[in-house]
Amino acid sequence: PTLEHIAIESKVRCGVHGDSTGFSKINNETGLREGFDADLCRAVAAAVLGDHNAVEFVIVKSGERFSSLANRSIDLVSAVATHTMERDLNEKSTKTGFTFT
């Protein structure tokens, strides 16, 4: 369903932290979001849609990133998330475990 929604909307709604140097931060000179998380979102958009600019960055707070996925207000989370046994077993808001590769 997520890939179908992305194809229909022609964009990836990517949940990122708002101001995290090196991961997701607006460059004041260019006005563009930069960093690892932002680049990952652009790479997914390029792979899925063929356009690295087909990204809508959505600021998510730590406590709402997984519930935002569950309620489909975002398609992807690209933000710091610690790897814990609890999350491996059952992430409460989505009722699914995690896979880190």
N, C-alpha and C positions, 0 to 999 in steps of 0.2 A: 503493500500500500504506500510506503514512503516514496519509493522510486516512481510510482505512478503519479503521486501528488506532485513531486518535483517536476516531472515531465509536463504535467498539465499547467503548473504555475510558471514553468520555464525559469525557475530559480531555486537555489538551495537556501533555506532559512537556517542560518548557522548560529547557535548559541555560544557566545563568547563573554569573557569578563570584559568590563568596560575600559579598564585602565591598568594594564599589566605589561610593563616594559619587557620586550623580548618575546612576548606571547600575543598580545592583542592591545594595541594602543594606536590612537590617531596620531599620525605625523602632522605636526602643526604647519609645516611648510607645504606639504602636498595635499593635506586634507584626507589622505587615504589611511585605512587601518593597516598596520604592519605587525609582523611578528609570526612566530611559528604557528599559532592557532589560526590566525588569519590566512596564512599560506596554505594550511591544510584544508581549510574551507574552500579556497580557490582551486586547489588541486581536485577536490571532489567535484566541484562544479565543472571543471574542465573535463574530467573523466566521464561524468554522467551526461552533461549537456553540450560539451564541446566549446564552452565559453567560460574562461576563468573569472570573468567579471559578473557572472550570473549568480551572485551571492547577495543575500540580504543578511547583514549582521544584526543579531538581536542580542542585546545585553541581558545576561542572566546572572542572578546572584547564586552563590554556592548552594543555598538551601532550596532553590527552585529549578535547578537545571534538569534534574531527572523528571520532576513532575511536568516541566515544560515539554519534554519528550513524550511523556505519557498522554498529555492532553493535545498533542500535535500542534502546539503553537510554534515549535521549531522542528526541523528535520534531523538535525545533527548537533551534538554538543562537542565543541572543541575548546575545552577549558580544563584547567587542572582538576583532577579527581584522584584522590588517594586510592591505592589498591588495598582493600581490606578483605578479610575473610567474610565478614558480614555481607559486603557487596557481591563477593563471588557467589555466595549462597543464595541471596535473595535481596535485591534492591527493592525497598518497600513501595516506592511510587509506581514502578513499572512491573513489579512482580516477576522480574527476570534477573538472571545472573549476568555477570560480565565476562567478557573474553578479552584478555590482553595478549597481544602477540608481539 
